[in-house]
Amino acid sequence: MTDPRTLADQINRGLRDLVLMLRRVSLGQSITTQQMAVMGSLEAGPRRMSDLAAEHGVRLPTMTRQIGRLLRDGLVVRGRNADDARVVTVELTPAGTERLLRARERRIDHLTERLMALSEDERETIEAALPALAKLFADS
C-alpha cells in the first residue's frame, strides 16, 4: 500500500512537470498560461473579480492587473452585476473565446502526441486514474 504522503509528493512533482511542459508548449503564443487559466474560468459566463481572484489563489489587485492586460487586448470586457452595481464582473469577448480555444487546441495537440508515444496499456492506466484524479482535484 502506498503511503499517502509519498503519493502526494509524487503527484506534486508530476503536476509540476506537467505545468512546465504545458508552459513550454504555450511559449510564443499571444496569451500566457495564467491568462489562459483566467479566460478558462470565464467560459461559463461573467464572473465577479473577487471570485476569480479567490479561484486562482491571488489577491484582488493581482487579478485586476491580469484582467487589465486581457481588457487591453480585447479578450474580456468588464460589466456590472445586475443585482448590485458595485460588483464588477468580467466576461470573455468573442475574440477572447477564439484565442482561448486556439491556445487550448495547441496544448491538446501536444498532449495527444505525447500520449501516442505511450503503450495502449499505459494510456488505459492513465484513463482509469482520471475519475480518482477528478475527485482528488474537486473543490472541497
Buried (B, 14 or more C-beta within 10 A) or exposed (E): EEEEEEEEEEEEEEEEEEEEBBEEBBEEBEBBBBBBBBBEBBBEEBBBBEBBBEBBEBEEEEBBEBBEBBBEBEBBBEEEEEEEEEBBBBBBBEEBBEBBEEBBEBBEEBBEEEEEEEEEEEEEEEEEEEEEEEEEEEEE
